[in-house]
Amino acid sequence: MKILHISAECFPIAKVGGLADVVGALPKYQKDLGPTSSVVMPYYNNPFTQNNTFETLHEHYISLGHEYYHFKVLKLTNHQLGFDLFCIDIPELLYTDFVYSNDDTKRFLAFQVATLDWILTLKATADIIHVHDHHAGLIPFMMSYSFKYASLKNIPTVLTIHNAQYQGWFSHALANLIPPFNYEKIGLLDWDDSINSLAAAIKCAWSVTTVSPTYLEELKLKANGLEALLQHESEKCTGILNGIDWNVWNPETDERLLQNFSKTTVVSGKKANKKWLCKEFNLDIKKPLFAFIGRLVGEKGADLFSAIFEQALTENKISILLLGSGHAATEAELAAIPKENFNTFIGYDEKLAHIMYAGADFLLMPSRVEPCGLNQMYSLRYGTVPIVNATGGLKDTIIDIDEKAGFGIVHDGVTVEKVTSAIHKATNYYHAKEFKKNLKRIMAIDHSWNNSAAAYVHLYKSLKN
C-alpha cells in the first residue's frame, strides 16, 4: 500500500508548529508496518533546501484562472528522512523564507494543483491520499469534481485536522482559480458565504481524523464556525492521538544534551542539564525549575504569563525559564519582569529546547486550545512533569497526581489563579518523596508513534476494502 502525505510543513524541512513533527514522523512508523509512505510539500527557501540536493522528476505549467506558473517536482536525493520527500517548486509563489503569510490563497492553491497535475503523470498512483489541514484541503474536492482529475476520484482520501482555527477562507470571486469543476457541486466548497478549504475537505474526504480523541469532541462544540458540519459528518470522523518520534526524542542518545540519561540515571542526568541551564540563565539550581517552550500566543495562555509568573515567583521559591516568541506586547511584558529567578530566550533554539526538556523539573502548558500537544509527551520522555490545562490532547495524555495512577499536574481552566495554584501544587510535590520515583514512571510511558501509526494503517485498509 502506497500512502502520499500532502502538507505545508514537514520536520526537519520546514516547521512552524506540531503539524511538521507529525508529518515528519508518521511516514517512518507506517513504513515499519508495511505501507510505503511519502511526503509532498512546497519547496521553500530555507537552510534545509539550500543544504541538500534534489533531482527534478517532472516539470510543466499550471494555470490559475488566466495566470500560468511553471513548476517542478523535486525529489530529495538522499534517504536521511526514512521516506521519500517530494517538493513542489513554484518560484514566484512558494520559494520563500517563510511558510505562511497573510495572503496564501494562490500559494497553496497552486501547490495543490501542481501536486495533482504531477500525480496524473504517475504510472503507479498512491493507494491513499492523506492531506493535512486546510493548505491541502481542496485536494479531495478537486479529485472528485474537477474534470481533469476524474481518473483520481476513486482513490480514497483522508483529512487530518491539526488545528481547526485556520480554515483557508477565500472569496467566491476566486473560484475560477480552481481547475474547472462541476458547478452543481459548488456548495461543497462553501461555508458561511465563502470558500472554506477546511470545510470542503471535511465534506469531501472519505475519512476525517483529528489529532486526539478529546479534540474531536471539542470541535463539535467549538470549531471556529464548523461545529455543525463536524457534528453532521461525525460518522466518518475519528480521533487518533499523535505520537512522538521515539528515536529523535531519546534522552539516552540525544546529542544536544549536556549529559545523556536513562530511567535508572534520570536524577543525575537531569541535574547535569539543569546545572547548565541555571548557569547559562542565572537561576538557582536548588529551586524547582519551571519551563515553558512554545509560541507566545493566546491559544497557549501567553497573554496571562506576565501576571502568572510574577505571582508564582512571589508566592513560591522557584525558578522559571521561557523559550518562545510571538506577540510583541507579550514579549515586552516578559522583558519587564525582574530577572531574579526568571529568564527568557525570545526566539527558538532547537538545542536549547532539548536541554530544557531534560533539565527542567516541570513543563508549563496552560493552553486554552491544544488539539494534541507534543510538548507534554517530550517532557514525559525526558522525566519532566507536565502542568497542563484539561483540554484536547492534554486531557488525553496527562493524569493528575491526585488521581489513581496519576503522574502530572492538571488544572481545569486558564486563569491566573488556577495556573498559579497548579504551580504551587507542583512546588509542594517537588519536595515530596514521591517526586523522584515519579520521574522513572513518566519516562516509561510510551507515546511513540507505534500505536498511532497502526491506527492510521487500520483506517487506510478499511477504506480500501
VOPAGU-2260 file (C-alpha; in pm, 1 decimal, decimal comma):
REM VOPAGU-2260
SITE   aa  ch    i         X         Y         Z
SITE  MET   A    0       0,0       0,0       0,0
SITE  LYS   A    1     133,2     341,4    -102,3
SITE  ILE   A    2      41,0     646,0     105,0
SITE  LEU   A    3     101,2    1002,9     -13,4
SITE  HIS   A    4     100,2    1266,6     260,5
SITE  ILE   A    5      41,8    1622,6     136,6
SITE  SER   A    6     129,7    1901,4     377,2
SITE  ALA   A    7     258,8    2258,5     405,8
SITE  GLU   A    8     507,8    2153,1     675,0
SITE  CYS   A    9     733,7    1857,6     748,5
SITE  PHE   A   10    1014,1    1834,2    1002,8
SITE  PRO   A   11    1304,6    1891,1     952,6
SITE  ILE   A   12    1241,9    2070,0     621,5
SITE  ALA   A   13    1004,8    2339,9     742,8
SITE  LYS   A   14     842,6    2369,7    1084,2
SITE  VAL   A   15     602,6    2623,7    1231,1
SITE  GLY   A   16     408,3    2400,0    1468,3
SITE  GLY   A   17     326,5    2042,0    1561,8
SITE  LEU   A   18     198,5    1966,1    1210,7
SITE  ALA   A   19     560,6    1943,0    1094,2
SITE  ASP   A   20     653,5    1693,1    1364,8
SITE  VAL   A   21     360,8    1468,9    1277,5
SITE  VAL   A   22     422,5    1466,7     901,9
SITE  GLY   A   23     795,0    1413,5     960,2
SITE  ALA   A   24     745,2    1110,2    1184,6
SITE  LEU   A   25     425,7     927,9    1080,0
SITE  PRO   A   26     561,0     805,1     740,5
SITE  LYS   A   27     862,6     641,7     906,9
SITE  TYR   A   28     649,3     447,8    1151,6
SITE  GLN   A   29     397,1     349,6     884,4
SITE  LYS   A   30     680,5     204,0     680,9
SITE  ASP   A   31     760,1     -33,9     966,0
SITE  LEU   A   32     401,2    -161,7     945,7
SITE  GLY   A   33     408,7    -236,3     572,2
SITE  PRO   A   34     282,5      67,2     378,1
SITE  THR   A   35     525,7     284,4     184,5
SITE  SER   A   36     462,8     647,1     275,6
SITE  SER   A   37     594,1     958,4     101,2
SITE  VAL   A   38     551,7    1330,3     163,3
SITE  VAL   A   39     473,3    1610,7     -83,2
SITE  MET   A   40     527,4    1968,6      33,6
SITE  PRO   A   41     622,9    2311,6    -105,8
SITE  TYR   A   42     985,8    2390,8    -190,4
SITE  TYR   A   43    1076,4    2677,3      41,1
SITE  ASN   A   44    1390,9    2887,9      52,2
SITE  ASN   A   45    1540,3    2771,7     382,7
SITE  PRO   A   46    1854,5    2606,1     521,6
SITE  PHE   A   47    1729,1    2252,4     452,9
SITE  THR   A   48    1661,4    2309,8      84,2
SITE  GLN   A   49    1981,4    2510,9      47,0
SITE  ASN   A   50    2199,2    2245,5     209,8
SITE  ASN   A   51    2056,8    1936,1      39,2
SITE  THR   A   52    2047,7    1804,5    -314,8
SITE  PHE   A   53    1728,2    1749,1    -511,8
SITE  GLU   A   54    1668,4    1592,7    -851,9
SITE  THR   A   55    1399,3    1711,8   -1094,1
SITE  LEU   A   56    1138,6    1443,1   -1165,4
SITE  HIS   A   57     883,6    1647,0   -1357,7
SITE  GLU   A   58     820,3    1998,9   -1481,2
SITE  HIS   A   59     530,1    2168,3   -1653,3
SITE  TYR   A   60     290,1    2461,0   -1624,2
SITE  ILE   A   61     -24,9    2507,0   -1419,9
SITE  SER   A   62    -294,6    2765,3   -1472,5
SITE  LEU   A   63    -477,3    2955,9   -1200,8
SITE  GLY   A   64    -752,4    3132,1   -1390,5
SITE  HIS   A   65    -570,8    3331,1   -1659,9
SITE  GLU   A   66    -229,8    3313,5   -1490,2
SITE  TYR   A   67      28,8    3049,1   -1570,8
SITE  TYR   A   68     308,6    2926,4   -1345,8
SITE  HIS   A   69     599,9    2700,0   -1423,1
SITE  PHE   A   70     654,8    2429,0   -1165,3
SITE  LYS   A   71     894,5    2146,5   -1095,0
SITE  VAL   A   72     863,8    1835,6    -881,6
SITE  LEU   A   73    1188,1    1783,1    -692,7
SITE  LYS   A   74    1290,9    1471,9    -502,7
SITE  LEU   A   75    1539,5    1468,4    -215,0
SITE  THR   A   76    1832,7    1258,3    -336,4
SITE  ASN   A   77    1948,9    1116,5      -2,9
SITE  HIS   A   78    1746,9     895,6     229,5
SITE  GLN   A   79    1811,0    1070,0     560,6
SITE  LEU   A   80    1441,9    1114,6     639,7
SITE  GLY   A   81    1341,8     748,2     622,6
SITE  PHE   A   82    1084,3     819,9     349,7
SITE  ASP   A   83    1074,2     981,8       4,6
SITE  LEU   A   84    1032,7    1358,3       3,9
SITE  PHE   A   85     888,6    1539,2    -299,2
SITE  CYS   A   86     884,0    1918,5    -315,9
SITE  ILE   A   87     673,3    2135,9    -544,9
SITE  ASP   A   88     886,8    2422,0    -672,5
SITE  ILE   A   89     693,5    2728,7    -791,6
SITE  PRO   A   90     949,1    3010,2    -760,4
SITE  GLU   A   91     708,3    3304,1    -782,0
SITE  LEU   A   92     482,1    3170,9    -505,7
SITE  LEU   A   93     647,0    2908,6    -287,5
SITE  TYR   A   94    1022,1    2971,4    -286,3
SITE  THR   A   95    1009,4    3194,4      20,1
SITE  ASP   A   96    1190,5    3208,5     352,8
SITE  PHE   A   97     852,3    3184,9     528,2
SITE  VAL   A   98     590,8    2910,0     532,3
SITE  TYR   A   99     279,7    3119,7     584,9
SITE  SER   A  100     185,3    3479,1     502,2
SITE  ASN   A  101    -123,2    3699,8     520,3
SITE  ASP   A  102    -226,9    3610,0     164,2
SITE  ASP   A  103    -176,0    3241,2      96,4
SITE  THR   A  104    -472,7    3161,1    -129,0
SITE  LYS   A  105    -278,2    3149,7    -455,2
SITE  ARG   A  106      31,1    2999,5    -293,3
SITE  PHE   A  107    -133,5    2689,7    -154,0
SITE  LEU   A  108    -390,3    2652,5    -430,8
SITE  ALA   A  109    -101,6    2645,0    -680,8
SITE  PHE   A  110      74,2    2389,0    -460,9
SITE  GLN   A  111    -231,8    2163,7    -462,4
SITE  VAL   A  112    -297,6    2195,8    -836,1
SITE  ALA   A  113      65,7    2123,0    -923,4
SITE  THR   A  114      62,3    1821,5    -691,7
SITE  LEU   A  115    -245,5    1673,8    -859,4
SITE  ASP   A  116    -114,7    1751,4   -1208,5
SITE  TRP   A  117     200,9    1558,3   -1120,8
SITE  ILE   A  118       4,6    1266,5    -975,0
SITE  LEU   A  119    -180,3    1238,1   -1305,4
SITE  THR   A  120     152,4    1160,7   -1476,7
SITE  LEU   A  121     247,9     875,3   -1243,4
SITE  LYS   A  122     219,1     520,0   -1369,7
SITE  ALA   A  123     153,8     391,3   -1018,5
SITE  THR   A  124     -55,6     638,1    -821,7
SITE  ALA   A  125     -95,5     625,6    -444,7
SITE  ASP   A  126    -346,0     392,8    -281,7
SITE  ILE   A  127    -436,3     662,0     -26,7
SITE  ILE   A  128    -404,7    1041,4     -48,6
SITE  HIS   A  129    -364,0    1179,6     305,1
SITE  VAL   A  130    -399,0    1559,4     327,2
SITE  HIS   A  131    -313,2    1768,1     631,8
SITE  ASP   A  132    -503,4    2082,9     735,2
SITE  HIS   A  133    -654,7    2341,9     502,0
SITE  HIS   A  134    -335,7    2401,2     299,1
SITE  ALA   A  135    -409,1    2073,9     118,5
SITE  GLY   A  136    -782,7    2076,9     188,5
SITE  LEU   A  137    -911,5    2135,9    -166,0
SITE  ILE   A  138    -747,1    1820,1    -296,3
SITE  PRO   A  139   -1034,8    1582,1    -201,4
SITE  PHE   A  140   -1282,8    1814,6    -377,0
SITE  MET   A  141   -1071,1    1852,5    -690,2
SITE  MET   A  142   -1008,4    1477,7    -711,0
SITE  SER   A  143   -1383,3    1418,1    -707,4
SITE  TYR   A  144   -1523,2    1708,5    -909,9
SITE  SER   A  145   -1256,3    1881,6   -1122,4
SITE  PHE   A  146   -1286,2    1736,7   -1470,6
SITE  LYS   A  147    -913,2    1699,7   -1534,8
SITE  TYR   A  148    -871,3    1480,0   -1222,9
SITE  ALA   A  149   -1159,8    1242,9   -1296,6
SITE  SER   A  150    -920,5     946,5   -1310,6
SITE  LEU   A  151    -828,6    1005,2    -943,5
SITE  LYS   A  152   -1178,1    1013,5    -793,5
SITE  ASN   A  153   -1170,1     650,9    -677,4
SITE  ILE   A  154    -854,1     696,4    -469,4
SITE  PRO   A  155    -955,8     720,0    -101,9
SITE  THR   A  156    -869,2    1047,9      69,5
SITE  VAL   A  157    -802,6    1112,5     436,8
SITE  LEU   A  158    -800,2    1454,8     601,6
SITE  THR   A  159    -625,1    1514,4     931,9
SITE  ILE   A  160    -726,7    1829,1    1118,9
SITE  HIS   A  161    -431,0    1953,2    1319,3
SITE  ASN   A  162    -580,8    2293,7    1403,1
SITE  ALA   A  163    -935,1    2387,7    1303,3
SITE  GLN   A  164    -889,2    2755,9    1389,2
SITE  TYR   A  165    -728,8    2810,4    1047,4
SITE  GLN   A  166    -952,0    2714,1     756,9
SITE  GLY   A  167    -819,0    2866,2     434,0
SITE  TRP   A  168   -1106,6    3101,6     356,6
SITE  PHE   A  169   -1129,1    3294,2      29,8
SITE  SER   A  170   -1390,5    3472,9    -175,9
SITE  HIS   A  171   -1622,6    3303,0    -424,3
SITE  ALA   A  172   -1487,0    3556,2    -674,8
SITE  LEU   A  173   -1169,5    3345,2    -681,6
SITE  ALA   A  174   -1347,6    3016,4    -754,1
SITE  ASN   A  175   -1222,0    3040,1   -1113,0
SITE  LEU   A  176    -870,4    2970,3    -982,1
SITE  ILE   A  177    -975,7    2613,5    -910,8
SITE  PRO   A  178    -943,4    2386,3   -1216,7
SITE  PRO   A  179   -1284,2    2366,0   -1394,1
SITE  PHE   A  180   -1528,7    2158,0   -1195,3
SITE  ASN   A  181   -1892,7    2057,7   -1189,0
SITE  TYR   A  182   -2060,4    2379,3   -1068,9
SITE  GLU   A  183   -2352,8    2180,8    -936,0
SITE  LYS   A  184   -2111,6    2088,2    -657,3
SITE  ILE   A  185   -2019,5    2448,0    -565,9
SITE  GLY   A  186   -2197,1    2403,2    -233,8
SITE  LEU   A  187   -1927,3    2162,0    -122,8
SITE  LEU   A  188   -1677,9    2447,6    -132,0
SITE  ASP   A  189   -1897,8    2693,0      53,9
SITE  TRP   A  190   -1929,9    2755,8     423,4
SITE  ASP   A  191   -2074,4    3076,4     563,4
SITE  ASP   A  192   -2075,7    3253,0     225,4
SITE  SER   A  193   -1709,1    3199,1     140,4
SITE  ILE   A  194   -1499,2    2919,5       0,6
SITE  ASN   A  195   -1364,2    2732,9     300,9
SITE  SER   A  196   -1084,6    2488,9     223,3
SITE  LEU   A  197   -1107,9    2300,1     552,6
SITE  ALA   A  198   -1486,5    2271,9     534,1
SITE  ALA   A  199   -1457,8    2140,9     176,5
SITE  ALA   A  200   -1208,6    1879,8     292,2
SITE  ILE   A  201   -1435,9    1768,7     576,3
SITE  LYS   A  202   -1722,4    1730,7     330,5
SITE  CYS   A  203   -1527,7    1557,1      54,0
SITE  ALA   A  204   -1261,3    1342,2     219,4
SITE  TRP   A  205   -1351,3     978,2     260,8
SITE  SER   A  206   -1238,8     989,4     622,6
SITE  VAL   A  207   -1152,1    1267,5     867,1
SITE  THR   A  208    -921,8    1238,0    1165,8
SITE  THR   A  209    -826,4    1473,8    1443,2
SITE  VAL   A  210    -502,9    1456,4    1639,9
SITE  SER   A  211    -663,7    1339,4    1963,8
SITE  PRO   A  212    -998,8    1186,8    2066,3
SITE  THR   A  213   -1085,6    1473,4    2302,3
SITE  TYR   A  214   -1011,3    1733,8    2035,3
SITE  LEU   A  215   -1265,7    1568,2    1807,2
SITE  GLU   A  216   -1535,5    1600,1    2071,7
SITE  GLU   A  217   -1433,8    1959,8    2147,2
SITE  LEU   A  218   -1459,0    2053,1    1779,2
SITE  LYS   A  219   -1824,3    1951,2    1772,2
SITE  LEU   A  220   -1883,6    2227,2    2026,8
SITE  LYS   A  221   -1619,6    2485,1    1932,0
SITE  ALA   A  222   -1454,5    2478,9    1589,9
SITE  ASN   A  223   -1443,7    2840,1    1473,7
SITE  GLY   A  224   -1774,7    2804,7    1291,7
SITE  LEU   A  225   -1750,1    2440,9    1176,2
SITE  GLU   A  226   -1930,8    2283,5    1473,1
SITE  ALA   A  227   -2248,7    2189,5    1284,9
SITE  LEU   A  228   -2050,8    2046,3     994,1
SITE  LEU   A  229   -1839,8    1824,7    1219,1
SITE  GLN   A  230   -2149,6    1705,0    1401,0
SITE  HIS   A  231   -2312,0    1623,4    1065,6
SITE  GLU   A  232   -2003,3    1436,9     939,2
SITE  SER   A  233   -1927,7    1267,7    1271,9
SITE  GLU   A  234   -1973,0     913,2    1138,6
SITE  LYS   A  235   -1661,2     942,6     923,6
SITE  CYS   A  236   -1454,6    1120,7    1191,1
SITE  THR   A  237   -1201,8     953,3    1420,0
SITE  GLY   A  238    -973,0    1091,5    1687,9
SITE  ILE   A  239    -624,8     937,3    1669,2
SITE  LEU   A  240    -375,5    1061,4    1925,6
SITE  ASN   A  241     -45,7    1184,3    1783,6
SITE  GLY   A  242     279,4    1023,6    1887,2
SITE  ILE   A  243     637,6    1143,6    1905,8
SITE  ASP   A  244     944,7    1021,5    1723,7
SITE  TRP   A  245    1095,7     785,6    1981,8
SITE  ASN   A  246    1434,7     793,4    1812,6
SITE  VAL   A  247    1471,0    1171,6    1785,3
SITE  TRP   A  248    1335,9    1234,2    2134,9
SITE  ASN   A  249    1552,4     992,6    2331,2
SITE  PRO   A  250    1743,6    1119,7    2636,5
SITE  GLU   A  251    1981,2     822,9    2617,0
SITE  THR   A  252    2112,7     919,0    2272,7
SITE  ASP   A  253    2016,3    1286,4    2227,4
SITE  GLU   A  254    2333,8    1458,9    2107,8
SITE  ARG   A  255    2201,4    1801,0    2210,6
SITE  LEU   A  256    2209,6    1722,3    2582,6
SITE  LEU   A  257    2491,0    1808,0    2821,0
SITE  GLN   A  258    2457,0    1460,1    2970,5
SITE  ASN   A  259    2252,1    1169,1    2846,7
SITE  PHE   A  260    2047,1     960,4    3085,8
SITE  SER   A  261    1805,4     670,5    3115,0
SITE  LYS   A  262    1533,1     581,1    3364,2
SITE  THR   A  263    1796,7     446,6    3603,5
SITE  THR   A  264    2015,2     757,8    3581,7
SITE  VAL   A  265    1738,9    1017,3    3545,9
SITE  VAL   A  266    1815,0    1206,3    3868,0
SITE  SER   A  267    2184,9    1263,1    3795,0
SITE  GLY   A  268    2124,2    1319,5    3423,8
SITE  LYS   A  269    1857,5    1582,4    3476,8
SITE  LYS   A  270    2073,0    1753,2    3740,0
SITE  ALA   A  271    2362,2    1792,0    3493,7
SITE  ASN   A  272    2137,4    1953,3    3231,4
SITE  LYS   A  273    1964,8    2170,6    3491,8
SITE  LYS   A  274    2304,2    2287,0    3618,0
SITE  TRP   A  275    2394,6    2413,6    3270,5
SITE  LEU   A  276    2058,3    2591,4    3230,3
SITE  CYS   A  277    2085,9    2760,6    3568,0
SITE  LYS   A  278    2439,2    2876,7    3498,7
SITE  GLU   A  279    2352,8    2998,5    3148,8
SITE  PHE   A  280    2040,8    3188,8    3260,9
SITE  ASN   A  281    2145,8    3291,0    3612,4
SITE  LEU   A  282    1896,6    3072,9    3800,2
SITE  ASP   A  283    1920,0    2890,1    4133,2
SITE  ILE   A  284    1975,6    2517,1    4083,7
SITE  LYS   A  285    1840,6    2442,6    4431,8
SITE  LYS   A  286    1494,7    2563,5    4336,8
SITE  PRO   A  287    1245,9    2370,8    4122,0
SITE  LEU   A  288    1276,6    2486,2    3761,3
SITE  PHE   A  289     957,6    2551,6    3564,1
SITE  ALA   A  290     988,3    2579,9    3185,3
SITE  PHE   A  291     766,8    2699,3    2902,4
SITE  ILE   A  292     853,6    2614,3    2541,0
SITE  GLY   A  293     630,8    2738,5    2260,9
SITE  ARG   A  294     456,6    3024,9    2085,4
SITE  LEU   A  295     360,2    3332,4    2288,5
SITE  VAL   A  296       0,5    3346,8    2169,9
SITE  GLY   A  297    -341,3    3347,3    2330,6
SITE  GLU   A  298    -404,6    2981,4    2247,2
SITE  LYS   A  299    -112,8    2894,8    2475,7
SITE  GLY   A  300    -234,3    3125,3    2754,8
SITE  ALA   A  301      58,8    3358,9    2694,9
SITE  ASP   A  302    -144,7    3676,2    2746,5
SITE  LEU   A  303    -156,1    3582,7    3117,1
SITE  PHE   A  304     209,3    3485,5    3152,8
SITE  SER   A  305     329,4    3813,4    3299,2
SITE  ALA   A  306      70,2    3805,7    3578,1
SITE  ILE   A  307     112,4    3431,3    3633,6
SITE  PHE   A  308     490,0    3443,6    3656,8
SITE  GLU   A  309     504,7    3748,4    3883,0
SITE  GLN   A  310     254,1    3598,2    4125,9
SITE  ALA   A  311     410,4    3249,8    4117,9
SITE  LEU   A  312     758,4    3388,0    4180,1
SITE  THR   A  313     631,2    3593,4    4472,5
SITE  GLU   A  314     443,0    3307,0    4636,3
SITE  ASN   A  315     690,6    3020,8    4575,3
SITE  LYS   A  316    1064,2    2962,2    4591,9
SITE  ILE   A  317    1100,5    2860,6    4227,7
SITE  SER   A  318    1276,2    2949,7    3901,8
SITE  ILE   A  319    1107,7    2999,6    3563,5
SITE  LEU   A  320    1270,1    2980,0    3218,8
SITE  LEU   A  321    1082,2    3057,0    2897,4
SITE  LEU   A  322    1173,3    2978,3    2536,7
SITE  GLY   A  323     948,6    3119,2    2267,0
SITE  SER   A  324     829,3    3415,2    2066,1
SITE  GLY   A  325     502,6    3562,0    1945,2
SITE  HIS   A  326     309,8    3878,5    2017,7
SITE  ALA   A  327     538,2    4177,8    2069,1
SITE  ALA   A  328     326,7    4304,5    2358,7
SITE  THR   A  329     367,8    3975,8    2544,4
SITE  GLU   A  330     741,8    3976,3    2479,4
SITE  ALA   A  331     763,6    4329,4    2621,1
SITE  GLU   A  332     567,7    4232,0    2933,2
SITE  LEU   A  333     801,0    3937,9    2995,4
SITE  ALA   A  334    1105,9    4158,2    2946,5
SITE  ALA   A  335     978,3    4383,0    3225,4
SITE  ILE   A  336     972,5    4102,2    3484,5
SITE  PRO   A  337    1272,9    4125,3    3721,6
SITE  LYS   A  338    1539,6    3873,2    3622,9
SITE  GLU   A  339    1580,1    3725,5    3971,1
SITE  ASN   A  340    1474,8    3358,4    3942,1
SITE  PHE   A  341    1333,0    3431,8    3596,7
SITE  ASN   A  342    1473,3    3446,8    3244,9
SITE  THR   A  343    1370,5    3419,2    2881,2
SITE  PHE   A  344    1507,7    3329,2    2540,4
SITE  ILE   A  345    1293,5    3513,1    2285,7
SITE  GLY   A  346    1306,9    3316,2    1961,6
SITE  TYR   A  347    1356,3    2946,5    1906,2
SITE  ASP   A  348    1660,9    2725,3    1952,7
SITE  GLU   A  349    1622,4    2350,6    1896,7
SITE  LYS   A  350    1922,6    2255,8    2110,9
SITE  LEU   A  351    1807,5    2473,7    2398,6
SITE  ALA   A  352    1459,4    2322,3    2377,0
SITE  HIS   A  353    1600,7    1971,8    2418,0
SITE  ILE   A  354    1814,8    2077,2    2713,8
SITE  MET   A  355    1513,7    2244,4    2875,6
SITE  TYR   A  356    1305,8    1928,5    2841,2
SITE  ALA   A  357    1593,6    1738,3    3000,1
SITE  GLY   A  358    1686,7    1987,1    3273,0
SITE  ALA   A  359    1356,4    2137,3    3386,5
SITE  ASP   A  360    1158,8    1986,6    3671,0
SITE  PHE   A  361     818,8    2095,8    3537,7
SITE  LEU   A  362     681,6    2198,1    3195,7
SITE  LEU   A  363     406,9    2460,7    3184,5
SITE  MET   A  364     130,8    2413,0    2923,8
SITE  PRO   A  365    -165,8    2633,8    3024,4
SITE  SER   A  366    -315,5    2605,9    2676,7
SITE  ARG   A  367    -668,3    2721,6    2605,7
SITE  VAL   A  368    -658,2    2516,9    2284,1
SITE  GLU   A  369    -430,5    2217,9    2231,3
SITE  PRO   A  370    -553,0    1977,2    1959,8
SITE  CYS   A  371    -300,0    1716,7    2068,1
SITE  GLY   A  372      13,9    1873,2    2209,0
SITE  LEU   A  373     353,9    1714,0    2169,2
SITE  ASN   A  374     547,8    1912,1    2429,6
SITE  GLN   A  375     389,1    1723,7    2717,7
SITE  MET   A  376     496,0    1395,5    2554,2
SITE  TYR   A  377     851,4    1523,1    2506,6
SITE  SER   A  378     863,4    1627,6    2870,9
SITE  LEU   A  379     746,8    1286,0    2991,4
SITE  ARG   A  380    1011,9    1120,7    2778,0
SITE  TYR   A  381    1278,4    1338,3    2946,5
SITE  GLY   A  382    1149,9    1298,4    3301,2
SITE  THR   A  383     990,1    1643,3    3331,5
SITE  VAL   A  384     647,9    1663,1    3496,0
SITE  PRO   A  385     386,6    1843,1    3278,8
SITE  ILE   A  386     148,6    2103,1    3424,1
SITE  VAL   A  387    -143,7    2124,6    3181,5
SITE  ASN   A  388    -491,2    2259,4    3128,7
SITE  ALA   A  389    -751,2    1984,6    3082,1
SITE  THR   A  390    -815,5    2037,8    2711,7
SITE  GLY   A  391    -766,9    1845,7    2385,5
SITE  GLY   A  392    -476,4    1603,7    2376,8
SITE  LEU   A  393    -351,0    1729,7    2713,3
SITE  LYS   A  394    -659,8    1579,3    2872,8
SITE  ASP   A  395    -598,5    1254,4    2684,1
SITE  THR   A  396    -235,2    1217,3    2791,4
SITE  ILE   A  397    -189,6    1358,6    3142,7
SITE  ILE   A  398    -344,4    1226,8    3466,8
SITE  ASP   A  399    -329,0    1443,3    3778,6
SITE  ILE   A  400    -122,2    1317,5    4072,0
SITE  ASP   A  401    -433,3    1321,0    4292,1
SITE  GLU   A  402    -597,8    1061,0    4067,8
SITE  LYS   A  403    -530,0     688,2    4057,7
SITE  ALA   A  404    -206,3     619,9    3865,1
SITE  GLY   A  405    -159,9     996,9    3826,9
SITE  PHE   A  406     176,1    1145,3    3731,1
SITE  GLY   A  407     120,6    1509,5    3624,2
SITE  ILE   A  408     -45,3    1830,6    3736,7
SITE  VAL   A  409    -380,7    1912,5    3574,3
SITE  HIS   A  410    -584,3    2230,5    3620,1
SITE  ASP   A  411    -929,7    2294,7    3477,4
SITE  GLY   A  412    -935,4    2632,2    3304,7
SITE  VAL   A  413    -684,9    2904,6    3225,0
SITE  THR   A  414    -686,7    3189,5    3475,7
SITE  VAL   A  415    -406,9    3346,2    3677,4
SITE  GLU   A  416    -546,1    3187,9    3993,3
SITE  LYS   A  417    -580,5    2836,5    3850,7
SITE  VAL   A  418    -236,2    2828,2    3689,8
SITE  THR   A  419     -55,7    2974,2    3991,6
SITE  SER   A  420    -240,1    2727,5    4214,8
SITE  ALA   A  421    -111,9    2445,0    3993,1
SITE  ILE   A  422     242,0    2584,5    4017,7
SITE  HIS   A  423     209,7    2594,5    4398,7
SITE  LYS   A  424      87,1    2234,8    4397,7
SITE  ALA   A  425     383,1    2133,8    4181,8
SITE  THR   A  426     626,6    2312,2    4413,1
SITE  ASN   A  427     499,3    2111,9    4710,2
SITE  TYR   A  428     517,9    1793,8    4504,2
SITE  TYR   A  429     880,6    1868,6    4414,9
SITE  HIS   A  430     973,9    1838,8    4781,7
SITE  ALA   A  431     775,0    1516,1    4837,2
SITE  LYS   A  432     934,2    1171,6    4849,0
SITE  GLU   A  433     726,2    1052,1    4554,0
SITE  PHE   A  434     868,1    1311,1    4313,9
SITE  LYS   A  435    1191,5    1134,1    4216,2
SITE  LYS   A  436    1017,3     796,3    4191,1
SITE  ASN   A  437     765,1     952,5    3955,5
SITE  LEU   A  438    1040,0    1059,6    3713,6
SITE  LYS   A  439    1117,4     696,6    3629,8
SITE  ARG   A  440     746,5     621,3    3587,0
SITE  ILE   A  441     679,8     901,3    3341,2
SITE  MET   A  442     985,5     814,1    3131,9
SITE  ALA   A  443     838,5     466,1    3082,7
SITE  ILE   A  444     508,5     595,9    2936,3
SITE  ASP   A  445     503,3     500,8    2567,3
SITE  HIS   A  446     386,4     786,1    2345,6
SITE  SER   A  447     581,7     671,0    2042,8
SITE  TRP   A  448     415,4     660,9    1703,0
SITE  ASN   A  449     380,7     280,8    1710,5
SITE  ASN   A  450      18,3     266,9    1827,0
SITE  SER   A  451     -90,4     577,7    1637,9
SITE  ALA   A  452      68,7     464,1    1310,9
SITE  ALA   A  453    -106,6     128,7    1346,5
SITE  ALA   A  454    -440,6     308,4    1392,1
SITE  TYR   A  455    -386,1     503,0    1069,3
SITE  VAL   A  456    -288,5     188,2     877,5
SITE  HIS   A  457    -604,8      19,8    1004,8
SITE  LEU   A  458    -807,1     319,1     881,6
SITE  TYR   A  459    -640,5     309,3     538,2
SITE  LYS   A  460    -718,6     -60,6     499,0
SITE  SER   A  461   -1082,2      -4,9     591,2
SITE  LEU   A  462   -1111,2     249,4     307,4
SITE  LYS   A  463    -964,1       7,4      56,1
SITE  ASN   A  464   -1198,5    -276,1     144,9
